[in-house]
Amino acid sequence: MKCKICGITSYEDAMAAIEAGADALGFVFYDKSPRYITITDAKEIIKKLPPFVEKVALFVNVNAQTINSTCQESGATLAQLHFDVPQELYAELTVPYLKVIRAKSAEDILKESDGYRLIDAYCEVFGGAGKRLNIEWFKGIDCSKIILAGGLDPENVASLKEYGFYAVDVSSGVESSPGVKNSQKIKTFIANAKQ
């Protein structure tokens, strides 16, 4: 399984994740999040990163212009859309994007099943709530295009291998405190996901 470490707020945390084997890093451009980062700070981190690591910009309730310009200015390579996106917005995007399904029920995980999508547990707040999905929902379905998020940590990630998820996405599960990553937790998480 590929691994994304989300909610990066410092260069040190970014490099700890990359050195541990992360495939992608997430930067939260949502100012109500404890993991919020400014475009300027994200750009400073991203420009120093090695190649071949996906830099994912997370957005909530913004327009296409904001998504396009934020990705361009920061150096992010993929937009992750954590909100109910009006259909016309997709046509206005000039950057690659990933749809997010905030699942309330087993039926929800089948939405957008023709493409890659991130599936997170539904909660009133956006991102980083650490709420876990009912893993039983994924039994017997093709998970090869699903990035699973929500309530993951170094202990429970190993149990997901049998489902064949494309990737896993973690934020609070590898932190010492909100927005501050724990390098040992990151190492253990990635090792357990990829073994």
C-alpha positions, 0 to 999 in steps of 0.5 A, a space after each residue: 500500500 502506498 502511504 500519504 502522511 497528511 497535515 505536514 507543517 514543517 520541513 523536518 516532519 516532511 523529511 521524516 516522512 519521506 525518509 520513512 518511505 512516504 509516497 505523498 505528503 499532505 498540506 492543509 489549506 483550510 484555516 480552521 484546521 489545527 494543521 493549517 499551513 499558509 501558501 508561503 510556508 508550504 512553498 518553503 517546504 515543498 521547494 526543498 523536497 526531493 523529487 518523486 514525492 506527491 505534494 497534495 494540497 487539501 481544500 475545503 469549500 473554495 473555488 477553482 481559481 483558489 485551488 489552481 493558484 494555491 497549487 501553482 504558488 505552493 508547488 503542490 502537485 495534486 488537489 484533494 477536494 474535501 467538500 461537495 464539489 459542484 460539477 462545473 468546478 472540475 472543468 475549471 481545474 487546471 491541476 490534477 485532483 482527487 475526489 474525497 468521499 465522506 462516507 456515512 454508510 456502506 453505499 457511500 463507498 461505492 460512489 465514484 468507483 470508476 476512478 481513484 478516490 479517497 474515502 474518509 469517515 463522515 464527520 461535521 468537521 473537515 479533516 483530521 478528526 481521527 474517526 474510523 470507518 467501518 472496515 466491514 463495509 469494504 469486504 468483497 469490493 474492489 479496493 484497488 482504487 481506494 485511498 483509505 483515511 480516518 482513524 488510522 494509526 501504526 497499530 491498526 494499519 497492518 490489518 488492512 492489507 487483505 483488502 487491497 487498498 491502493 493507499 492509506 492516508 494518516 494525519 493525527 495517528 502519527 502525531 505527538 500533538 496536532 500539527 506536530 508529527 512523531 517520526 517514530 510513529 511515522 516509521 512504524 506506520 509506513 513499515 506496517 503498511 508496506 510490509 
